[in-house]
Amino acid sequence: MLLEGILLAAVEDGVYMEFRSLPGAAAGFFVGGCVCLTGYLVTGGGIGAGDVKLFAVVGCYLGYGSILRIFADTMILAGAVCIGLLITGKVQRKQNLPLSPFVAAAVMRECFFRQL
């Protein structure tokens, strides 16, 4: 996926790229990776290494201007769903849940509203 994002930035100028350039893709990769890596280090592994890589690739593809909104939307959506699951008793308090479905939902929201 990383290679695909870089190729789209270099060849096609990307689909949603902020600055439509390879440096913009690199900045998005760096910001996306660093934002999620900070969460990974602060939570002691609560956010997985796969999520760090996923955010880096999403940042590469969408640009660094969108990655902070996507990260915030992901955390808000995941928090709301987790609260609902805790209230209904579907999950326990210390149970781990995958973050990637929430990242995908936040990316889809960002792509949809960006087109409007």
Number of C-alpha atoms within 10 A of each C-alpha: 12 17 11 13 23 23 16 21 26 15 10 11 19 24 13 17 23 17 17 19 19 21 15 24 32 21 19 27 27 18 21 29 24 16 16 23 21 13 17 17 13 11 11 10 11 14 20 19 15 12 19 20 19 21 29 28 25 26 29 33 31 28 30 24 17 21 27 16 14 25 19 13 19 21 16 14 18 21 13 12 13 17 14 13 14 13 11 9 10 9 15 11 10 6 6 10 12 13 17 16 13 20 23 15 16 23 21 13 13 18 15 10 8 10 7 5
